[in-house]
Amino acid sequence: MSATPGIESELSQIGPRLRHVREKKSITLAALSISTGISKSTLSRLESGQRKPSLELLLPISAALAVPFDEIVSPPRVVDPRVKQTSTRSDGRILVPLSKHQGEPQAFKITIPGKDRVPIRHGKVHVGYEWLFVLSGQLRLILGEHDVVLGPGEAAEFDTLNSHWFGSADGMPVEILSMFGKQGERMHLRAQSKSKTTR
């Protein structure tokens, strides 16, 4: 009686797992053959799926490779791929970190409330370099002498040693992606210029 499709699928993955473990440990087929007493051709056929796995073959192979038997016969555990997001609030804005690592650049999703549309008189100045990408809404960016509006799909990048401020351009909420690092580069803007307004 033939195995069910599910079992056949699991059995077909054993050979590739064996090859992966063997190559990861830098063990040749010839060396594995010597340590297990199983012919090189049988090992090769087993890894390629031309030979069905059996306990008589797998037990000595797992011992020779020094790996748990269930690591060979069981599929790898699926780890939850979702990035855990813990939002914080700053000046009414919601910041969600998107970077797992502690290094740079750091990525954030920022939600800016509509009431944030009135720009501050003096923008912030600090060491670093920032990239902004608008997901939704209209973002107003005041950067030195520049006063621009960016819509969905538009981006800006600038040296944060330049005085800067950004917020809602039309009183409606804005969602952006922000990447910040300490490297200094020349400023580039990809947005339509807007007439200066009273700050």
C-alpha positions as CSV (number, residue, x, y, z in Angstrom):
1,M,0.0,0.0,0.0
2,S,1.5,3.3,-1.1
3,A,1.9,6.2,1.4
4,T,-0.6,9.1,1.4
5,P,0.3,12.3,-0.5
6,G,1.1,14.1,2.8
7,I,3.5,11.4,3.9
8,E,5.1,11.2,0.5
9,S,5.6,14.9,0.6
10,E,7.4,14.7,4.0
11,L,9.5,11.8,2.9
12,S,10.6,13.7,-0.2
13,Q,12.1,16.5,2.0
14,I,14.3,14.2,4.0
15,G,16.9,13.8,1.3
16,P,17.4,17.6,0.8
17,R,17.6,18.0,4.6
18,L,20.3,15.4,4.8
19,R,22.3,17.1,2.0
20,H,21.9,20.5,3.7
21,V,23.1,19.2,7.1
22,R,26.0,17.4,5.5
23,E,27.2,20.3,3.5
24,K,26.7,22.7,6.4
25,K,29.1,20.5,8.4
26,S,31.5,20.3,5.4
27,I,31.3,16.5,5.3
28,T,31.8,14.8,1.9
29,L,29.7,11.9,0.7
30,A,32.9,9.8,0.7
31,A,33.6,10.6,4.3
32,L,30.0,9.9,5.3
33,S,30.1,6.6,3.5
34,I,33.2,5.6,5.5
35,S,31.7,6.6,8.8
36,T,28.3,4.9,8.2
37,G,29.2,1.9,6.1
38,I,26.6,3.0,3.6
39,S,27.8,3.1,0.0
40,K,28.4,6.5,-1.6
41,S,26.0,5.8,-4.4
42,T,23.2,4.9,-1.9
43,L,23.9,8.1,0.0
44,S,23.8,10.1,-3.2
45,R,20.5,8.5,-4.3
46,L,19.0,9.1,-0.9
47,E,19.9,12.8,-0.9
48,S,18.5,13.2,-4.5
49,G,15.3,11.4,-3.6
50,Q,15.9,8.4,-5.8
51,R,16.1,6.2,-2.8
52,K,13.4,6.1,-0.2
53,P,14.6,6.8,3.4
54,S,14.4,4.0,6.0
55,L,15.4,3.6,9.6
56,E,18.3,1.4,8.6
57,L,19.7,4.3,6.6
58,L,18.7,7.3,8.6
59,L,19.8,6.2,12.1
60,P,23.5,5.7,11.3
61,I,23.5,8.8,9.1
62,S,22.1,11.0,11.9
63,A,24.6,9.6,14.3
64,A,27.5,10.2,11.9
65,L,26.3,13.8,11.3
66,A,25.8,14.3,15.0
67,V,22.3,15.7,14.6
68,P,19.1,14.7,16.3
69,F,17.1,12.1,14.4
70,D,13.9,14.3,14.5
71,E,15.8,17.2,12.9
72,I,16.2,15.1,9.8
73,V,12.7,13.5,9.6
74,S,10.7,16.5,10.8
75,P,10.2,19.8,8.9
76,P,11.9,22.9,10.4
77,R,9.8,24.8,12.9
78,V,8.1,27.7,11.3
79,V,8.9,30.9,13.2
80,D,6.4,33.7,13.3
81,P,7.6,36.1,10.5
82,R,5.8,39.1,11.9
83,V,7.8,42.0,13.3
84,K,6.6,42.8,16.8
85,Q,5.5,46.5,16.7
86,T,5.3,48.6,19.8
87,S,4.1,52.1,19.1
88,T,5.1,55.2,21.0
89,R,3.7,58.7,21.0
90,S,5.7,61.9,20.6
91,D,4.1,65.4,20.2
92,G,0.8,63.7,19.3
93,R,2.5,61.6,16.5
94,I,2.4,57.8,16.6
95,L,5.8,56.2,15.9
96,V,6.1,52.5,15.1
97,P,9.6,51.1,14.8
98,L,10.1,48.8,11.9
99,S,13.7,47.9,12.5
100,K,14.7,44.8,14.6
101,H,18.4,45.7,14.8
102,Q,19.8,48.4,17.1
103,G,22.2,49.8,14.4
104,E,21.5,52.4,11.8
105,P,19.6,53.4,9.8
106,Q,16.5,53.0,11.9
107,A,13.1,52.8,10.1
108,F,9.7,54.0,11.5
109,K,6.2,54.3,10.3
110,I,4.9,57.7,11.5
111,T,1.2,58.7,11.7
112,I,0.8,62.5,11.9
113,P,-2.6,63.9,13.1
114,G,-4.3,66.5,11.0
115,K,-4.1,69.1,13.8
116,D,-0.4,69.0,13.4
117,R,-0.7,71.1,10.2
118,V,0.7,74.4,11.7
119,P,4.5,74.4,11.5
120,I,6.7,75.4,14.3
121,R,8.6,78.7,14.0
122,H,12.1,77.1,14.1
123,G,12.7,73.6,12.8
124,K,14.8,71.0,14.5
125,V,18.6,70.7,13.8
126,H,20.6,67.6,14.7
127,V,23.3,65.3,13.4
128,G,22.0,62.8,10.9
129,Y,20.4,62.1,7.6
130,E,16.7,61.3,7.0
131,W,14.6,59.7,4.3
132,L,10.8,60.3,4.2
133,F,8.3,58.5,2.0
134,V,4.6,59.4,2.0
135,L,2.2,56.5,2.3
136,S,-1.0,58.5,2.5
137,G,-2.1,62.1,2.9
138,Q,-0.3,65.4,2.1
139,L,3.0,66.0,3.9
140,R,4.4,69.5,4.2
141,L,8.2,69.7,4.6
142,I,9.9,72.9,5.6
143,L,13.6,72.5,5.1
144,G,15.8,75.6,5.4
145,E,14.5,77.9,2.6
146,H,12.5,75.1,1.0
147,D,8.8,74.7,1.6
148,V,7.4,71.7,-0.3
149,V,4.4,69.4,-0.3
150,L,4.7,65.7,-0.9
151,G,1.8,63.4,-1.8
152,P,1.5,59.6,-1.7
153,G,4.5,57.9,-3.4
154,E,6.7,60.9,-3.2
155,A,9.9,61.0,-1.1
156,A,12.5,63.4,0.3
157,E,15.9,63.0,1.8
158,F,18.0,65.5,3.6
159,D,20.8,66.3,6.0
160,T,19.2,67.0,9.4
161,L,21.8,69.6,10.2
162,N,19.5,71.8,8.0
163,S,16.6,73.3,10.0
164,H,13.6,71.1,9.2
165,W,10.0,70.5,10.1
166,F,7.3,68.3,8.6
167,G,3.6,67.8,9.2
168,S,0.2,67.7,7.6
169,A,-0.2,70.1,4.7
170,D,-4.0,70.2,4.6
171,G,-5.2,69.5,8.1
172,M,-5.8,65.7,7.4
173,P,-3.8,62.8,8.9
174,V,-0.6,61.8,7.1
175,E,1.2,58.4,7.2
176,I,4.9,58.3,6.3
177,L,7.9,55.9,6.4
178,S,11.0,57.5,7.9
179,M,14.6,56.2,7.9
180,F,17.1,57.9,9.9
181,G,20.9,57.5,10.1
182,K,23.9,59.5,11.2
183,Q,25.7,59.5,7.8
184,G,25.8,62.9,6.2
185,E,25.0,63.2,2.5
186,R,23.9,65.9,0.1
187,M,20.2,66.8,0.3
188,H,17.8,65.6,-2.5
189,L,14.2,66.6,-2.8
190,R,11.5,65.0,-5.0
191,A,8.4,67.2,-4.5
192,Q,6.7,70.2,-5.9
193,S,7.7,73.5,-4.4
194,K,5.1,75.4,-2.6
195,S,4.8,79.1,-2.0
196,K,6.2,80.3,1.3
197,T,3.7,80.7,4.1
198,T,3.8,82.7,7.3
199,R,5.5,80.6,10.0
